[in-house]
């Protein structure tokens, strides 16, 4: 019996009737798949996973927490964690990413920013895993192992390794100095669905207690789409103003907040470079390679703006075959 047949049989037991169809609705960069089961009067989405590989308990806990805080997340209808099935409300297939263009982006992003402020203001981070120094370094090591090691076949040693380690320590220190809130960790345009003109949030199971600027940089410096530095800066100011009005613990000075935004983004994008390499070389998912130049450009721009990151920028440019022997210029 294949997985879709097993799912159909389970749904028949749960609902008393078999669905008219069960089709694969989506796959993501993790070990999960999503199926759409259609009945005469409705459809549902089934999150399907191998219980030996994926623990659904954090997803269910965060869904309950977010729903309790009036954050628009999909309802959970049924579950069998031993089989690896969770039945969810069907929110459709329209992602925010699919609606963004030069004309519409600002209005949609302002709505997403309001959702983020509501999320941070109304959702407790008590009991969540901490985005601490060990967590941050573990993510940066993904870049070292997979982007340097597999994408380019480079093993750092000597002065280059020391440069990497000093840069990681600097980034970590800057991130840990930020105020913390409930942090979604992947708050971007592919994880926000639009249903009947309303925004709905998905993929929240990896939430942590983390730096306040992280989710905003996930949104405004999206690995999959971008509208330029001026656009992101304007919306970062809008977020900062709304966050202050909502009583969130953002920095009093916008310049300090923007530095926090940049450092959170740098750590995230270094991790993403490693993740996209790992998806290709370990998981045979090479489609994410097309997004690496955009992510690398984010990293490059931040290294340009801060002199203490010059050595890291030089290291990365050398990796890409753009050696910088003296001085540092992009």
C-alpha positions in Angstrom: 0.0 0.0 0.0 1.5 3.4 -1.0 1.3 6.5 1.2 -1.7 8.1 -0.6 -3.7 4.8 -0.3 -2.8 4.6 3.4 -4.0 8.2 3.8 -7.3 7.6 2.0 -8.0 4.5 4.2 -7.3 6.5 7.3 -9.5 9.4 6.3 -12.3 6.9 5.5 -12.0 5.6 9.1 -11.9 9.1 10.6 -14.7 10.7 8.5 -16.8 7.6 7.8 -16.5 8.1 4.0 -13.7 8.1 1.6 -12.6 11.4 0.0 -13.4 11.8 -3.7 -9.7 12.5 -4.4 -6.4 12.8 -2.6 -3.7 14.7 -4.5 -0.3 16.1 -3.5 -0.8 19.8 -2.8 2.7 20.9 -1.9 6.1 19.8 -0.8 8.5 22.1 1.1 12.2 22.1 2.0 11.6 19.9 5.0 10.5 16.2 5.3 6.8 17.1 5.2 4.4 16.8 2.3 0.9 18.2 2.1 -2.1 16.4 0.5 -5.5 17.9 -0.4 -8.4 15.6 0.2 -11.6 16.6 -1.5 -15.2 15.7 -0.3 -18.5 16.8 -1.9 -18.9 19.7 0.5 -15.3 20.7 1.4 -11.6 20.0 1.2 -8.9 19.6 3.8 -5.2 19.6 3.9 -3.3 16.7 5.4 0.3 17.4 6.7 2.0 14.0 6.1 5.4 13.1 7.6 7.5 10.2 8.8 7.1 10.1 12.6 10.6 8.8 13.0 12.0 11.9 11.3 9.5 14.8 12.1 8.0 15.6 15.5 4.6 17.2 15.0 4.2 18.1 18.7 5.8 21.6 18.3 3.6 22.3 15.4 0.4 21.4 17.3 1.6 23.4 20.4 2.3 26.5 18.4 -1.0 26.2 16.4 -2.9 26.1 19.7 -0.9 29.0 21.1 -1.2 31.2 18.0 -4.9 30.5 17.6 -5.4 31.3 21.2 -3.8 34.7 20.6 -6.2 35.4 17.6 -3.4 34.9 15.0 -4.8 33.6 11.7 -3.4 30.1 11.5 -5.0 27.0 10.0 -7.4 25.0 12.3 -6.4 21.5 13.2 -9.3 18.9 12.7 -7.8 15.4 13.3 -4.5 13.9 13.9 -2.7 10.5 14.2 0.9 11.2 15.1 1.8 7.6 15.0 0.8 7.4 11.4 2.2 10.8 10.5 -1.1 12.5 9.6 -2.5 15.9 10.7 -5.7 17.2 9.1 -5.7 20.9 8.6 -8.1 23.6 7.4 -7.6 24.1 3.6 -6.5 27.7 3.2 -6.0 27.4 -0.6 -2.9 27.8 -2.7 -2.5 31.5 -3.0 0.7 32.6 -1.3 1.5 36.2 -0.6 4.6 35.7 -2.8 2.4 35.0 -5.8 0.6 38.4 -5.4 3.7 40.6 -5.1 4.8 42.9 -7.8 6.1 46.5 -8.1 2.6 47.9 -7.9 1.1 45.8 -5.1 4.1 44.9 -2.9 4.0 47.9 -0.5 0.3 47.5 0.4 0.7 43.7 1.0 3.8 44.2 3.0 2.2 46.8 5.2 -0.5 44.2 6.0 2.1 41.6 6.7 3.9 44.0 9.0 0.6 44.6 11.0 0.3 40.8 11.3 3.8 40.6 12.6 3.3 43.3 15.2 0.1 41.6 16.3 1.9 38.3 16.5 4.8 39.7 18.6 2.5 41.8 20.9 0.0 39.1 21.6 1.9 35.8 21.7 4.0 34.8 24.7 7.6 33.5 24.1 7.5 31.7 27.5 8.7 28.1 27.3 10.0 28.4 23.7 13.4 27.1 22.8 16.0 29.9 23.1 17.7 31.3 20.1 20.9 31.5 22.1 24.6 31.5 21.2 24.8 27.8 20.7 21.7 27.8 18.4 23.1 30.7 16.4 26.5 29.0 15.9 24.8 25.7 15.0 23.0 27.5 12.2 26.2 29.3 11.0 28.0 26.0 10.9 25.5 24.9 8.2 27.1 27.6 6.0 30.6 26.4 6.8 29.8 22.8 6.2 27.6 22.9 3.2 28.2 26.3 1.4 31.9 26.4 1.9 32.5 22.7 2.1 30.1 21.2 -0.4 29.2 24.1 -2.8 32.8 25.2 -3.2 34.8 22.3 -1.8 36.6 24.6 0.6 37.8 23.7 4.1 38.8 26.8 6.1 42.0 26.7 8.1 44.5 29.1 9.6 43.8 32.8 9.2 40.7 32.2 7.1 39.1 30.0 9.8 40.1 32.6 12.4 38.3 35.2 10.3 35.2 33.1 10.1 35.2 32.4 13.8 35.7 36.1 14.8 32.9 37.1 12.4 30.6 34.5 13.9 31.4 35.7 17.4 30.7 39.3 16.4 27.4 38.4 14.7 26.3 36.3 17.7 27.1 39.1 20.2 25.1 41.6 18.2 22.1 39.3 18.0 22.2 38.3 21.7 22.1 42.0 22.6 18.6 42.4 21.0 15.3 42.3 23.0 13.5 39.0 22.5 10.0 38.0 21.5 8.1 35.1 20.0 10.1 34.5 16.7 8.4 32.6 13.9 11.8 32.0 12.2 10.5 31.9 8.6 8.1 34.8 8.4 8.3 35.4 4.7 6.0 35.6 1.6 5.8 31.9 0.9 4.6 31.2 4.5 1.8 33.7 4.4 -1.3 32.6 2.5 -4.1 34.9 1.2 -7.6 33.5 1.6 -10.6 35.7 0.8 -8.3 38.7 1.0 -7.2 37.8 4.5 -3.6 36.9 5.5 -3.1 33.5 7.1 0.2 32.3 8.7 1.7 28.8 8.2 4.9 26.9 9.0 5.2 28.1 12.5 6.4 25.0 14.2 10.0 26.1 14.5 9.2 29.2 16.6 11.7 30.2 19.3 12.4 33.0 21.8 14.6 35.2 19.7 15.7 38.6 18.6 12.9 41.1 17.8 14.3 42.1 14.3 14.6 38.6 12.9 11.1 38.0 11.6 11.0 41.5 10.0 14.3 40.8 8.1 12.9 37.4 7.0 10.0 39.3 5.5 11.8 42.3 4.0 14.9 40.5 2.8 13.1 37.5 1.5 15.3 34.7 0.0 12.9 34.3 -2.9 11.9 37.9 -3.9 13.1 41.4 -3.2 12.2 45.0 -4.1 15.4 46.9 -3.3 17.1 48.5 -0.3 15.1 51.7 -0.3 11.8 49.7 -0.3 13.0 47.5 2.7 14.3 50.5 4.6 11.0 52.4 4.3 9.0 49.4 5.5 11.5 48.8 8.3 10.7 52.3 9.6 7.0 51.6 9.3 7.4 48.4 11.4 9.5 50.2 14.0 6.9 52.9 14.4 4.1 50.4 14.8 6.1 48.2 17.1 6.8 51.2 19.4 3.1 52.2 19.4 2.2 48.6 20.4 4.7 48.7 23.3 7.1 46.1 21.8 10.7 46.3 23.1 12.2 47.7 20.0 15.2 50.0 20.3 14.4 53.7 21.0 16.7 54.9 18.2 15.9 53.6 14.7 19.6 53.5 13.8 20.1 51.0 16.6 17.2 49.0 15.5 18.4 48.9 11.9 21.8 47.6 13.0 19.9 44.8 14.8 17.9 44.2 11.7 21.1 44.0 9.6 22.9 41.6 12.0 19.9 39.3 12.3 19.6 39.2 8.5 23.3 38.5 8.1 23.1 35.4 10.4 19.9 34.2 8.7 21.3 34.6 5.2 24.6 32.9 5.9 22.5 30.0 7.3 20.3 30.0 4.1 23.3 29.8 1.9 24.2 26.6 3.7 20.7 25.3 3.6 20.3 25.8 -0.1 23.6 24.0 -0.7 22.5 21.2 1.6 19.2 20.9 -0.2 21.1 20.3 -3.4 23.9 18.1 -2.3 22.1 16.0 0.4 18.5 16.2 -0.6 18.7 16.4 -4.4 16.6 19.6 -4.4 18.6 21.8 -6.7 15.8 24.3 -7.4 17.0 26.5 -4.5 20.3 27.2 -6.2 18.6 29.8 -8.3 18.0 31.9 -5.2 21.6 31.8 -3.9 22.7 35.0 -5.8 20.0 37.0 -4.2 20.9 35.8 -0.7 24.6 36.3 -1.3 23.9 39.8 -2.4 22.2 40.5 1.0 25.3 39.2 2.8 27.6 41.2 0.5 25.7 44.5 1.1 25.8 44.1 4.9 29.5 43.3 4.8 30.0 46.5 2.7 28.3 48.7 5.3 30.2 47.7 8.4 34.0 47.8 8.6 34.2 45.1 11.3 32.6 42.8 8.7 35.2 43.6 6.0 37.2 40.4 6.6 34.1 38.2 6.3 33.2 40.0 3.1 36.6 39.4 1.7 36.5 35.8 2.7 33.2 35.3 0.9 34.3 37.2 -2.2 37.5 35.1 -2.4 35.2 32.0 -2.2 33.3 33.2 -5.2 36.5 33.8 -7.2 36.6 37.5 -6.7 39.9 37.9 -4.8 40.5 41.1 -2.9 44.1 41.4 -2.0 44.4 44.8 -0.5 41.7 47.2 0.8 38.1 46.1 0.4 35.8 47.3 -2.3 32.6 45.9 -3.7 
